[in-house]
């Protein structure tokens, strides 16, 4: 009984944290949609909402426009936050929003073109098991729910050093040792193409968000 109570309490805490951070993401998106930048981008979006136009770009084209300054890192971040929100509302793929992403994108936009790195401004989703500063990485297990990370894992930090912007964390099977993307802390992640199926494992959240076009690049892993 105590174990069930503890698991449910942690699950409620994580859900509350997710909802609070998501509200902040949605607020920042609304401000961006009312900004001068959004209005200017509408002039080149071929009649599409700006976020749909940006999300339609292939990776190489998107990266080229980011490096050249035709698109800002901030605009691309807002685009994929919008798309991730759309996907996770159907699939439960996002388990945390990385609020520091906004400032990271703003800082990247200040860099001169000659200093822009290989992944300049590309938003990336991150599998929950990777440590990202100020987020949990408990692998869906209460045993490992010991507080938020105080630093980034080497893999995440390498991506940041190359100019990428981690913006959300995605679900995993419990202990990442199952073919079903479900755990008692974050719940079950669905398949974006078929709601009666789930997303598999162990990088099920990454598969779901990228398959649903909620992220253009993500960090996953495999123990096999």
Secondary structure as a PSIPRED ss2 file (coil, helix, strand):
# PSIPRED VFORMAT (PSIPRED V4.0)

   1 X C   1.000  0.000  0.000
   2 X H   0.000  1.000  0.000
   3 X H   0.000  1.000  0.000
   4 X H   0.000  1.000  0.000
   5 X H   0.000  1.000  0.000
   6 X H   0.000  1.000  0.000
   7 X H   0.000  1.000  0.000
   8 X H   0.000  1.000  0.000
   9 X H   0.000  1.000  0.000
  10 X H   0.000  1.000  0.000
  11 X H   0.000  1.000  0.000
  12 X H   0.000  1.000  0.000
  13 X H   0.000  1.000  0.000
  14 X H   0.000  1.000  0.000
  15 X H   0.000  1.000  0.000
  16 X H   0.000  1.000  0.000
  17 X H   0.000  1.000  0.000
  18 X H   0.000  1.000  0.000
  19 X H   0.000  1.000  0.000
  20 X H   0.000  1.000  0.000
  21 X H   0.000  1.000  0.000
  22 X H   0.000  1.000  0.000
  23 X H   0.000  1.000  0.000
  24 X H   0.000  1.000  0.000
  25 X H   0.000  1.000  0.000
  26 X H   0.000  1.000  0.000
  27 X H   0.000  1.000  0.000
  28 X H   0.000  1.000  0.000
  29 X H   0.000  1.000  0.000
  30 X H   0.000  1.000  0.000
  31 X H   0.000  1.000  0.000
  32 X H   0.000  1.000  0.000
  33 X H   0.000  1.000  0.000
  34 X C   1.000  0.000  0.000
  35 X C   1.000  0.000  0.000
  36 X H   0.000  1.000  0.000
  37 X H   0.000  1.000  0.000
  38 X H   0.000  1.000  0.000
  39 X H   0.000  1.000  0.000
  40 X H   0.000  1.000  0.000
  41 X H   0.000  1.000  0.000
  42 X H   0.000  1.000  0.000
  43 X C   1.000  0.000  0.000
  44 X C   1.000  0.000  0.000
  45 X C   1.000  0.000  0.000
  46 X C   1.000  0.000  0.000
  47 X C   1.000  0.000  0.000
  48 X C   1.000  0.000  0.000
  49 X C   1.000  0.000  0.000
  50 X H   0.000  1.000  0.000
  51 X H   0.000  1.000  0.000
  52 X H   0.000  1.000  0.000
  53 X H   0.000  1.000  0.000
  54 X H   0.000  1.000  0.000
  55 X H   0.000  1.000  0.000
  56 X C   1.000  0.000  0.000
  57 X C   1.000  0.000  0.000
  58 X C   1.000  0.000  0.000
  59 X H   0.000  1.000  0.000
  60 X H   0.000  1.000  0.000
  61 X H   0.000  1.000  0.000
  62 X H   0.000  1.000  0.000
  63 X H   0.000  1.000  0.000
  64 X H   0.000  1.000  0.000
  65 X H   0.000  1.000  0.000
  66 X H   0.000  1.000  0.000
  67 X H   0.000  1.000  0.000
  68 X H   0.000  1.000  0.000
  69 X C   1.000  0.000  0.000
  70 X C   1.000  0.000  0.000
  71 X C   1.000  0.000  0.000
  72 X C   1.000  0.000  0.000
  73 X H   0.000  1.000  0.000
  74 X H   0.000  1.000  0.000
  75 X H   0.000  1.000  0.000
  76 X H   0.000  1.000  0.000
  77 X H   0.000  1.000  0.000
  78 X H   0.000  1.000  0.000
  79 X H   0.000  1.000  0.000
  80 X H   0.000  1.000  0.000
  81 X H   0.000  1.000  0.000
  82 X H   0.000  1.000  0.000
  83 X H   0.000  1.000  0.000
  84 X H   0.000  1.000  0.000
  85 X H   0.000  1.000  0.000
  86 X H   0.000  1.000  0.000
  87 X H   0.000  1.000  0.000
  88 X H   0.000  1.000  0.000
  89 X H   0.000  1.000  0.000
  90 X H   0.000  1.000  0.000
  91 X H   0.000  1.000  0.000
  92 X C   1.000  0.000  0.000
  93 X C   1.000  0.000  0.000
  94 X E   0.000  0.000  1.000
  95 X E   0.000  0.000  1.000
  96 X E   0.000  0.000  1.000
  97 X E   0.000  0.000  1.000
  98 X C   1.000  0.000  0.000
  99 X C   1.000  0.000  0.000
 100 X C   1.000  0.000  0.000
 101 X H   0.000  1.000  0.000
 102 X H   0.000  1.000  0.000
 103 X H   0.000  1.000  0.000
 104 X H   0.000  1.000  0.000
 105 X H   0.000  1.000  0.000
 106 X H   0.000  1.000  0.000
 107 X H   0.000  1.000  0.000
 108 X H   0.000  1.000  0.000
 109 X H   0.000  1.000  0.000
 110 X C   1.000  0.000  0.000
 111 X C   1.000  0.000  0.000
 112 X C   1.000  0.000  0.000
 113 X H   0.000  1.000  0.000
 114 X H   0.000  1.000  0.000
 115 X H   0.000  1.000  0.000
 116 X C   1.000  0.000  0.000
 117 X C   1.000  0.000  0.000
 118 X C   1.000  0.000  0.000
 119 X C   1.000  0.000  0.000
 120 X C   1.000  0.000  0.000
 121 X C   1.000  0.000  0.000
 122 X C   1.000  0.000  0.000
 123 X E   0.000  0.000  1.000
 124 X E   0.000  0.000  1.000
 125 X E   0.000  0.000  1.000
 126 X E   0.000  0.000  1.000
 127 X E   0.000  0.000  1.000
 128 X C   1.000  0.000  0.000
 129 X C   1.000  0.000  0.000
 130 X C   1.000  0.000  0.000
 131 X C   1.000  0.000  0.000
 132 X C   1.000  0.000  0.000
 133 X C   1.000  0.000  0.000
 134 X C   1.000  0.000  0.000
 135 X C   1.000  0.000  0.000
 136 X C   1.000  0.000  0.000
 137 X C   1.000  0.000  0.000
 138 X C   1.000  0.000  0.000
 139 X C   1.000  0.000  0.000
 140 X C   1.000  0.000  0.000
 141 X C   1.000  0.000  0.000
 142 X H   0.000  1.000  0.000
 143 X H   0.000  1.000  0.000
 144 X H   0.000  1.000  0.000
 145 X C   1.000  0.000  0.000
 146 X C   1.000  0.000  0.000
 147 X C   1.000  0.000  0.000
 148 X C   1.000  0.000  0.000
 149 X C   1.000  0.000  0.000
 150 X C   1.000  0.000  0.000
 151 X C   1.000  0.000  0.000
 152 X C   1.000  0.000  0.000
 153 X C   1.000  0.000  0.000
 154 X H   0.000  1.000  0.000
 155 X H   0.000  1.000  0.000
 156 X H   0.000  1.000  0.000
 157 X H   0.000  1.000  0.000
 158 X H   0.000  1.000  0.000
 159 X H   0.000  1.000  0.000
 160 X H   0.000  1.000  0.000
 161 X H   0.000  1.000  0.000
 162 X C   1.000  0.000  0.000
 163 X C   1.000  0.000  0.000
 164 X C   1.000  0.000  0.000
 165 X E   0.000  0.000  1.000
 166 X E   0.000  0.000  1.000
 167 X E   0.000  0.000  1.000
 168 X E   0.000  0.000  1.000
 169 X E   0.000  0.000  1.000
 170 X E   0.000  0.000  1.000
 171 X C   1.000  0.000  0.000
 172 X C   1.000  0.000  0.000
 173 X C   1.000  0.000  0.000
 174 X H   0.000  1.000  0.000
 175 X H   0.000  1.000  0.000
 176 X H   0.000  1.000  0.000
 177 X C   1.000  0.000  0.000
 178 X C   1.000  0.000  0.000
 179 X C   1.000  0.000  0.000
 180 X C   1.000  0.000  0.000
 181 X C   1.000  0.000  0.000
 182 X E   0.000  0.000  1.000
 183 X E   0.000  0.000  1.000
 184 X C   1.000  0.000  0.000
 185 X C   1.000  0.000  0.000
 186 X C   1.000  0.000  0.000
 187 X E   0.000  0.000  1.000
 188 X E   0.000  0.000  1.000
 189 X C   1.000  0.000  0.000
 190 X E   0.000  0.000  1.000
 191 X E   0.000  0.000  1.000
 192 X C   1.000  0.000  0.000
 193 X C   1.000  0.000  0.000
 194 X E   0.000  0.000  1.000
 195 X E   0.000  0.000  1.000
 196 X E   0.000  0.000  1.000
 197 X E   0.000  0.000  1.000
 198 X E   0.000  0.000  1.000
 199 X C   1.000  0.000  0.000
 200 X C   1.000  0.000  0.000
 201 X C   1.000  0.000  0.000
 202 X C   1.000  0.000  0.000
 203 X C   1.000  0.000  0.000
 204 X H   0.000  1.000  0.000
 205 X H   0.000  1.000  0.000
 206 X H   0.000  1.000  0.000
 207 X H   0.000  1.000  0.000
 208 X H   0.000  1.000  0.000
 209 X H   0.000  1.000  0.000
 210 X H   0.000  1.000  0.000
 211 X H   0.000  1.000  0.000
 212 X C   1.000  0.000  0.000
 213 X C   1.000  0.000  0.000
 214 X C   1.000  0.000  0.000
 215 X C   1.000  0.000  0.000
 216 X C   1.000  0.000  0.000
 217 X C   1.000  0.000  0.000
 218 X E   0.000  0.000  1.000
 219 X E   0.000  0.000  1.000
 220 X C   1.000  0.000  0.000
 221 X C   1.000  0.000  0.000
 222 X C   1.000  0.000  0.000
 223 X C   1.000  0.000  0.000
 224 X C   1.000  0.000  0.000
